[in-house]
Protein backbone atom coordinates (compact mmCIF):
# COMPACT_ATOMS: atom_id res chain seq x y z
CA UNK A 1 0.00 0.00 0.00
CA UNK A 2 1.35 3.41 -0.98
CA UNK A 3 0.00 6.93 -1.21
CA UNK A 4 1.20 10.51 -0.78
CA UNK A 5 4.19 11.22 1.46
CA UNK A 6 5.82 14.50 2.39
CA UNK A 7 9.50 14.41 3.35
CA UNK A 8 10.61 17.22 5.67
CA UNK A 9 14.26 18.20 5.55
CA UNK A 10 14.45 16.68 2.09
CA UNK A 11 17.91 18.13 1.38
CA UNK A 12 19.43 16.53 4.48
CA UNK A 13 20.97 13.07 4.80
CA UNK A 14 17.95 11.03 5.77
CA UNK A 15 15.62 13.27 3.80
CA UNK A 16 17.43 12.67 0.52
CA UNK A 17 17.46 8.92 1.10
CA UNK A 18 13.78 8.93 2.06
CA UNK A 19 12.77 10.78 -1.11
CA UNK A 20 14.57 8.15 -3.19
CA UNK A 21 13.20 5.21 -1.20
CA UNK A 22 9.56 6.35 -1.16
CA UNK A 23 9.66 7.10 -4.89
CA UNK A 24 11.10 3.64 -5.57
CA UNK A 25 8.32 2.09 -3.46
CA UNK A 26 5.66 3.72 -5.64
CA UNK A 27 4.72 6.68 -3.47
CA UNK A 28 3.91 10.17 -4.68
CA UNK A 29 6.44 12.35 -2.89
CA UNK A 30 6.46 15.98 -1.84
CA UNK A 31 9.95 17.04 -0.83
CA UNK A 32 10.01 20.01 1.52
CA UNK A 33 13.06 22.19 2.16
CA UNK A 34 13.76 25.83 2.92
CA UNK A 35 15.78 26.28 -0.28
CA UNK A 36 16.20 24.13 -3.40
CA UNK A 37 18.85 26.28 -5.09
CA UNK A 38 21.42 24.09 -6.80
CA UNK A 39 19.93 20.78 -5.68
CA UNK A 40 19.61 18.03 -8.26
CA UNK A 41 16.23 16.26 -8.34
CA UNK A 42 15.96 12.65 -7.18
CA UNK A 43 13.55 12.06 -10.05
CA UNK A 44 9.79 12.28 -9.73
CA UNK A 45 9.31 14.23 -6.50
CA UNK A 46 7.32 17.44 -6.21
CA UNK A 47 9.47 20.07 -4.57
CA UNK A 48 7.96 22.33 -1.94
CA UNK A 49 9.71 25.33 -0.42
CA UNK A 50 8.52 25.97 3.10
CA UNK A 51 9.17 26.30 6.81
CA UNK A 52 8.85 22.98 8.64
CA UNK A 53 8.93 24.83 11.98
CA UNK A 54 5.66 26.63 11.21
CA UNK A 55 2.58 24.57 12.03
CA UNK A 56 0.45 26.60 9.62
CA UNK A 57 2.95 26.34 6.76
CA UNK A 58 3.53 22.65 7.37
CA UNK A 59 -0.17 21.86 7.66
CA UNK A 60 -0.78 23.49 4.27
CA UNK A 61 2.18 21.70 2.67
CA UNK A 62 1.07 18.32 4.05
CA UNK A 63 -2.60 18.62 3.01
CA UNK A 64 -3.76 15.34 1.48
CA UNK A 65 -0.67 13.42 2.61
CA UNK A 66 -0.87 9.97 4.16
CA UNK A 67 2.62 10.07 5.71
CA UNK A 68 4.85 12.81 7.09
CA UNK A 69 8.53 11.84 7.30
CA UNK A 70 10.27 14.13 9.77
CA UNK A 71 13.87 14.10 8.58
CA UNK A 72 14.69 17.58 9.90
CA UNK A 73 17.93 17.47 11.91
CA UNK A 74 19.02 20.90 13.17
CA UNK A 75 22.66 21.57 14.08
CA UNK A 76 23.54 20.27 17.56
CA UNK A 77 23.82 23.71 19.22
CA UNK A 78 20.27 24.52 18.10
CA UNK A 79 18.60 21.33 19.33
CA UNK A 80 17.26 22.89 22.56
CA UNK A 81 15.38 25.49 20.57
CA UNK A 82 14.54 23.61 17.39
CA UNK A 83 13.62 20.03 18.36
CA UNK A 84 10.56 21.10 20.40
CA UNK A 85 9.54 23.51 17.63
CA UNK A 86 9.64 20.93 14.85
CA UNK A 87 7.92 18.36 17.06
CA UNK A 88 5.02 20.69 17.82
CA UNK A 89 4.65 21.64 14.16
CA UNK A 90 4.70 18.04 12.93
CA UNK A 91 2.18 16.87 15.53
CA UNK A 92 -0.12 19.77 14.64
CA UNK A 93 0.14 18.95 10.93
CA UNK A 94 -0.54 15.27 11.61
CA UNK A 95 -3.65 16.14 13.62
CA UNK A 96 -4.84 18.39 10.82
CA UNK A 97 -4.22 15.93 7.99
CA UNK A 98 -4.60 12.54 9.69
CA UNK A 99 -1.17 11.55 8.34
CA UNK A 100 1.11 9.02 10.02
CA UNK A 101 4.36 10.49 11.31
CA UNK A 102 7.56 8.57 10.62
CA UNK A 103 10.99 9.60 11.81
CA UNK A 104 14.49 8.19 12.18
CA UNK A 105 15.56 7.59 15.77
CA UNK A 106 19.05 7.17 17.19
CA UNK A 107 20.69 5.66 20.27
CA UNK A 108 21.19 8.93 22.18
CA UNK A 109 18.08 8.24 24.30
CA UNK A 110 19.74 5.41 26.22
CA UNK A 111 22.70 7.29 27.66
CA UNK A 112 26.11 6.24 28.87
CA UNK A 113 24.82 3.28 30.88
CA UNK A 114 22.99 1.66 27.99
CA UNK A 115 23.09 -2.14 27.67
CA UNK A 116 24.88 -3.83 24.80
CA UNK A 117 21.63 -4.67 22.99
CA UNK A 118 18.94 -2.05 22.45
CA UNK A 119 15.26 -2.69 21.74
CA UNK A 120 11.91 -0.98 22.26
CA UNK A 121 11.82 -2.04 25.91
CA UNK A 122 15.26 -0.65 26.79
CA UNK A 123 14.91 2.13 29.40
CA UNK A 124 15.66 5.58 28.04
CA UNK A 125 17.85 7.04 30.77
CA UNK A 126 20.00 9.58 28.98
CA UNK A 127 21.40 12.25 31.29
CA UNK A 128 23.27 14.31 28.71
CA UNK A 129 21.57 17.22 26.95
CA UNK A 130 21.02 15.81 23.46
CA UNK A 131 19.87 12.44 24.75
CA UNK A 132 17.39 14.12 27.08
CA UNK A 133 16.02 16.20 24.21
CA UNK A 134 15.51 13.07 22.09
CA UNK A 135 13.69 11.39 24.98
CA UNK A 136 11.40 14.41 25.35
CA UNK A 137 10.75 14.43 21.61
CA UNK A 138 9.74 10.77 21.50
CA UNK A 139 7.53 11.21 24.57
CA UNK A 140 5.72 14.06 22.81
CA UNK A 141 4.94 11.81 19.85
CA UNK A 142 3.84 9.00 22.16
CA UNK A 143 1.54 11.42 23.97
CA UNK A 144 0.03 12.58 20.68
CA UNK A 145 -1.33 9.06 20.13
CA UNK A 146 -4.15 9.98 22.51
CA UNK A 147 -5.13 12.70 20.01
CA UNK A 148 -5.19 10.29 17.08
CA UNK A 149 -1.65 10.84 15.79
CA UNK A 150 0.13 7.66 14.71
CA UNK A 151 3.93 7.74 14.95
CA UNK A 152 6.48 5.16 13.85
CA UNK A 153 10.11 5.65 14.87
CA UNK A 154 12.74 3.60 13.08
CA UNK A 155 15.85 3.56 15.27
CA UNK A 156 19.25 3.10 13.67
CA UNK A 157 22.94 3.61 14.37
CA UNK A 158 25.41 6.02 12.76
CA UNK A 159 24.59 6.64 9.09
CA UNK A 160 26.86 6.09 6.14
CA UNK A 161 26.07 6.41 2.46
CA UNK A 162 29.10 7.66 0.55
CA UNK A 163 28.27 11.38 0.67
CA UNK A 164 30.32 13.79 2.77
CA UNK A 165 28.10 15.95 4.94
CA UNK A 166 30.02 16.46 8.17
CA UNK A 167 29.42 12.93 9.42
CA UNK A 168 31.66 10.35 11.08
CA UNK A 169 32.11 7.72 8.40
CA UNK A 170 32.76 9.73 5.25
CA UNK A 171 34.23 12.91 6.68
CA UNK A 172 36.42 11.44 9.39
CA UNK A 173 36.85 7.67 9.54
CA UNK A 174 37.42 7.09 5.81
CA UNK A 175 38.37 10.61 4.71
CA UNK A 176 41.97 9.55 3.97
CA UNK A 177 41.37 5.98 2.87
CA UNK A 178 42.74 6.72 -0.61
CA UNK A 179 46.07 7.42 1.12
CA UNK A 180 45.91 4.15 3.02
CA UNK A 181 44.72 5.58 6.34
CA UNK A 182 41.60 5.39 8.49
CA UNK A 183 40.77 7.21 11.71
CA UNK A 184 38.79 5.40 14.40
CA UNK A 185 37.34 7.49 17.28
CA UNK A 186 37.50 4.83 20.03
CA UNK A 187 38.90 1.47 21.13
CA UNK A 188 38.89 -1.14 18.37
CA UNK A 189 37.27 -3.85 20.53
CA UNK A 190 33.91 -2.11 21.19
CA UNK A 191 30.79 -2.86 19.14
CA UNK A 192 29.25 0.16 17.42
CA UNK A 193 25.91 0.34 15.56
CA UNK A 194 25.95 1.44 11.90
CA UNK A 195 23.09 2.01 9.45
CA UNK A 196 23.56 2.04 5.67
CA UNK A 197 21.29 4.96 4.90
CA UNK A 198 19.68 3.69 1.67
CA UNK A 199 18.71 0.46 3.49
CA UNK A 200 17.21 2.27 6.46
CA UNK A 201 15.20 4.56 4.19
CA UNK A 202 13.96 1.53 2.20
CA UNK A 203 12.84 -0.08 5.44
CA UNK A 204 10.95 3.05 6.45
CA UNK A 205 9.14 3.20 3.11
CA UNK A 206 8.18 -0.47 3.48
CA UNK A 207 6.89 0.14 7.02
CA UNK A 208 4.86 3.10 5.76
CA UNK A 209 3.03 0.68 3.51
CA UNK A 210 2.06 -1.36 6.57
CA UNK A 211 1.07 1.55 8.79
CA UNK A 212 -2.59 0.48 9.03
CA UNK A 213 -1.53 -2.69 10.85
CA UNK A 214 0.82 -0.89 13.27
CA UNK A 215 -0.11 0.52 16.70
CA UNK A 216 -0.60 4.23 17.28
CA UNK A 217 2.96 4.59 18.56
CA UNK A 218 5.85 2.21 17.97
CA UNK A 219 9.62 2.27 17.91
CA UNK A 220 11.25 -0.32 15.66
CA UNK A 221 14.92 -1.17 15.60
CA UNK A 222 16.96 -1.15 12.40
CA UNK A 223 19.82 -3.55 13.12
CA UNK A 224 22.14 -2.45 10.33
CA UNK A 225 25.68 -3.61 11.07
CA UNK A 226 27.00 -4.11 14.61
CA UNK A 227 30.79 -3.99 14.26
CA UNK A 228 33.78 -3.57 16.48
CA UNK A 229 36.30 -1.03 15.26
CA UNK A 230 38.59 -3.90 14.28
CA UNK A 231 35.82 -5.60 12.28
CA UNK A 232 35.05 -2.35 10.47
CA UNK A 233 38.70 -1.76 9.59
CA UNK A 234 39.14 -5.36 8.44
CA UNK A 235 36.08 -5.03 6.20
CA UNK A 236 37.36 -1.72 4.82
CA UNK A 237 40.72 -3.31 4.06
CA UNK A 238 38.92 -6.03 2.12
CA UNK A 239 37.04 -3.47 0.08
CA UNK A 240 40.06 -1.21 -0.43
CA UNK A 241 42.31 -4.13 -1.29
CA UNK A 242 45.12 -2.93 0.95
CA UNK A 243 46.26 -2.67 4.55
CA UNK A 244 45.18 0.50 6.27
CA UNK A 245 47.01 2.51 8.90
CA UNK A 246 44.78 3.32 11.87
CA UNK A 247 44.95 6.65 13.68
CA UNK A 248 42.89 7.86 16.63
CA UNK A 249 40.71 10.86 17.34
CA UNK A 250 42.44 13.71 19.23
CA UNK A 251 39.70 13.97 21.87
CA UNK A 252 41.78 15.99 24.34
CA UNK A 253 42.43 18.68 21.75
CA UNK A 254 38.78 18.64 20.67
CA UNK A 255 37.60 19.09 24.26
CA UNK A 256 39.85 22.12 24.55
CA UNK A 257 38.49 23.44 21.27
CA UNK A 258 35.00 22.88 22.65
CA UNK A 259 35.64 25.58 25.24
CA UNK A 260 35.22 28.15 22.47
CA UNK A 261 33.38 26.18 19.76
CA UNK A 262 29.79 25.11 20.48
CA UNK A 263 29.60 22.48 17.74
CA UNK A 264 32.81 20.79 18.93
CA UNK A 265 31.54 20.84 22.50
CA UNK A 266 28.41 19.01 21.36
CA UNK A 267 30.46 16.41 19.45
CA UNK A 268 32.61 15.71 22.49
CA UNK A 269 29.51 15.11 24.59
CA UNK A 270 28.91 12.00 22.46
CA UNK A 271 32.41 10.53 22.78
CA UNK A 272 31.02 7.78 25.00
CA UNK A 273 29.30 6.16 22.00
CA UNK A 274 32.72 4.93 20.85
CA UNK A 275 33.50 3.39 24.25
CA UNK A 276 30.18 1.80 25.24
CA UNK A 277 29.36 -1.34 23.19
CA UNK A 278 25.90 -1.21 21.64
CA UNK A 279 23.88 -2.95 18.93
CA UNK A 280 20.27 -2.49 17.86
CA UNK A 281 17.86 -5.41 18.00
CA UNK A 282 16.17 -5.86 14.60
CA UNK A 283 13.78 -8.70 15.52
CA UNK A 284 10.62 -6.59 15.23
CA UNK A 285 11.61 -5.26 11.81
CA UNK A 286 12.36 -8.78 10.61
CA UNK A 287 8.92 -9.85 11.81
CA UNK A 288 7.21 -7.01 9.96
CA UNK A 289 9.37 -7.16 6.82
CA UNK A 290 10.46 -10.81 6.45
CA UNK A 291 11.46 -10.30 2.81
CA UNK A 292 13.61 -7.23 3.46
CA UNK A 293 17.15 -7.82 2.20
CA UNK A 294 19.86 -5.54 3.63
CA UNK A 295 22.80 -4.65 1.43
CA UNK A 296 25.79 -6.95 2.11
CA UNK A 297 28.39 -5.17 4.25
CA UNK A 298 31.17 -5.23 1.65
CA UNK A 299 28.88 -3.75 -0.99
CA UNK A 300 27.61 -1.03 1.39
CA UNK A 301 31.17 -0.11 2.41
CA UNK A 302 32.24 0.02 -1.24
CA UNK A 303 29.51 2.60 -1.81
CA UNK A 304 30.54 4.37 1.38
CA UNK A 305 34.11 4.88 0.18
CA UNK A 306 33.26 5.42 -3.49
CA UNK A 307 34.51 2.04 -4.69
CA UNK A 308 31.19 0.61 -5.91
CA UNK A 309 31.23 -0.78 -9.43
N, C-alpha and C positions, 0 to 999 in steps of 0.2 A: 504494500500500500504506500503510495506517495501522495504528493499534493504540492502546496506552496510553502516554501520556507524562506525566512529572511535571516541573513547572516549578519550579525553586528560585529563591527571590527573586521570587516572583510579584507582589509589590506594587511592585517597582522598575520602572525604565523599560523595559528589555528584557524583563523578566518579564511585565509587563502585555501588551506587544505579542505576546509568544510565546503566552500563553494564548489571546488572540484569534485569532492565526493558526493555531494547531494545531486549535482548535475549528472554524474555518472550513474546514480541510482534512479534516475528518471524524474527527479523533482524539478518543478519550476522554482528558480532561485532569484530572490532579490538580494543584492549585495550592498550593504550600507556602510559608508565610510564618510568621514568629514571632507575628504578631498581625494579625487581620482586622478589628479594631474600626473601624467607620465606613467600610469599603471597599465600594464598590458592586460587585456581581458582573458579570463579563464576559458571562455567560449560558451555563450548561451545564457549567461546571467543578465539580469536587468539591474543596472547600477542605480543606486539611490544615494544622493548626497544629503546627509542629515546629521543631527545631534542625538546620539544614543543616550545622552544624559538627560534629555528633556522628555518627560512622560508624554506631553502633548505631541511633540514631533515624532516620537517613536510609535505612539499609538496610531498616528496617521500613516506612517510608513509601513506598519505591520498589518494594516487593515486587510482582511481576507486571508491572512496567513494561517496555516495549520501548525507551524513550528517556528519558534524564535530560538536561534542559536546565539547565545551570548558569548562571543569570542573576544570581547573587549578586555584588554589587559593593560591598564595604565602603568606608567613607570612606577617602580617601587616607592620612591619618596612621596608619590601622590595617592597611594593606596588609602590612607586614612580618610582623605576627602572624597576620593572618586569611587571606591568600591560600594559604599552605602548609596551613593547617588545613582550608579548604574543599576544596582539591585532594585531600588525603589521604582525606577523608570521601567525596567523590564517587567516587574510584577504588575505594575499598573497597566502596561500594554497587554500583558497576558490576560488580565481580568477583562479588559475591554474587548479583546478579539477572541478569547477562548482558546488561544494557541497554547501548545505545550512548550515549555521552556526546556532547552537542553544546553548544558554547559560543560566544558572540560574542568575537572577537578585536579588537584595535585596532592602531595603528601604533607604539605605544610601543617595541616590541621592536627597532626598527631604529635608533633613536638619532639624534643630531644630524647624522651624516654619511650619512644614508639617501639613496639615489638618488631621482630624480623619479618613477620608476614602481616599484611594489612588487608582487611576486608571491611564490609559495611558495618560490622559489629564492633570494630576496633574503637575504643574510647578516643575521643578527640580532645586531647589535653594540652594543646600547644600553649606555651606561656610567653613566647616571643611575639612581637607586634604583628608581623605579617600572618603568622599562623592563627593568631586570635581573630584577625580581621576575616580570614577565610572561614573560620568556624562561625562567626557572626553572620556572614553572608549565606552560608548553607542553612543555618537556622531560620533565616528570614524566608528562604524559599520553602523550607519544610512547613513553616507557619502559614504560608500562603495557600497551602493545600486545603485548609479549612474554608478558604474563600473560592475554591474551585479551580485553583491554578495547579496544573500538573507540571512537575519538574523532574527531569532525569539528569543526573550528574554522572559523567563517565570519568573515572579517576585514573590518571596515568602518571608515569614518571617523567623524567627530563626528556624533552622533545629533541629529535634530530631529524633532518630532512635533506640536508645538502645545500641549504641556503644560509648565508651568513646574515645574522640579524641581532648580533650582540649576545648570543647564547653560548652555553658551555661547549657543546660538541664541536660545532663548526668554527667558532671564533677563538676558542682557546685550546681545547684538547687536541684537535687535529689541524690547527691553523698552519703548522709547519711540517705536516706529514710529507710533503713533496721534498723536503730537505732531510727526511729520515728521522724526524723527531716528533714525539707526542708529549703533551703536558698532562699529568693527571693530578687532580686537586687534593687527593687524600691517600691513605694507605691502600696498597694494591690488593689486600686480602679481604676487603669489605664489599659486600653485595650492594649494588646500587640499581635502582629501577630506571629503565629507559623505555621510551615510547617512540616508535617510528611513526612520525606524524601522519603520513598518508594512510597507514593502517588504522590509527586511532580515529581519524575522520571517517574512514569507511565504516568502521564499527558504529559510530554515532549515527550515520545515515541509515544503516540497517536497523538500529534500535528505533529510530524515528518511525520507521515503517511498522513497528510493532507497538507503538505507543498506546493503542487502545487496550492492549492486554496487560499493560504495566500499571502498578499502583500510582496513587496521586503524587507520591514522592519516593524516589529511589536513587541510591548511589550504587553504581556498578563499577567493578574494578576492571581495568584494562591491563592485563599482565605484561604485555610487551616483552622485554628481555631483562631478566635479573642477572646481572653480571658483576663479578668482582673486577677490580681494576686490572688485575692480571689477565682475566679472561677476555676483557675488552681489548687490551693491547695485543694479546695473542691473535684474536680474530682480525684486528686491524693489520697485523703483520701478514696474515694469510691473504688478505685482500690486496695489500700493497705489494706483496711479493718481495719483502725485504725485512730485515731486522730494524727495529725502531729504538732510538735512544729515548729514555723516559726522563723527563724533568718534572719537578714539583711546582706547586703554586706558592708564591712568596707571600704567605698569609700575614706574616708579621709586618711587612712593608705595607700591605693593603690595609691592615687595621690602622696603621699610622696615617695613611692617606685618608682613611675614613673619618679622621678627626676634622677634616676640612671639606670632604666630598661626600654629599648625602647618598649618592647612588652606591659608592664603594662601601659606605657604612652598612647599607642595606644588604649588599652582597655578602659581607663578612658575617652578618647575622645568621646566614644560612650555611656557614662552613660545616656545621655538625652533620649535614646530610651526606658528607663524604666520609664520615667516621662511624656513623650509626648504620649497621646493615639493615636493609629493608627491601622487600619485594611485595608486589601487589597481587592479591589472589584474584585469578580470572575465572573461577568456577562458575559464577553467576552468568558472566558473559557467554561462556561456553554452553551453558544450559539454554540460554536464549537464542544464541546464534551457532548452532552445532556445525553448520557448514562454513563458518568463517575461517578463511585460511590466511594466517599472518605471513608476511613476507619473510623468507628465510634470512637469518641474521647476516650471512655473508653478502647477500644481495642488497639488503638494506644499508649495510655499512659501505658497500661500493657506491651506492647512490649518495650516501652521506659525505663521502670524500671525493665525489666527482669521478669515480672510476667505473661507473655503470656502462655496460656496452649495449 
